[in-house]
């Protein structure tokens, strides 16, 4: 295995845990899923406000389906896994893209993009 290789199944499990944590309204627990850089870019309060807005628009999560997963590298040439999820909510369905990287031995979300398909 390459140094810092990101295992797809573990990356998937991390993302599902993050989606479920956001859905349950435990916004203060989400920082543990993100890289230090991601956390530094936005306060926990600002992120919680975004999550609340998303919840108001999309509703509660009903199903989470991984529709794409692939190994890649980020601009710094670090191994990453890119994942795309189709998440059905009570009001709308979202298309959610995540980039997972290995940071200090733990898997963390480096980037997240949530939109309507």
Secondary structure by P-SEA (a helix, b strand, c coil): cccccccaaaaaaaaaaaaaaaaacccccccccccaaaaaaccaaaaaaaaaaaaaaccccccccccbbbbbccccccbbbbbbbbcccccbbbbbbbbbbbccccccccbbbbbcc
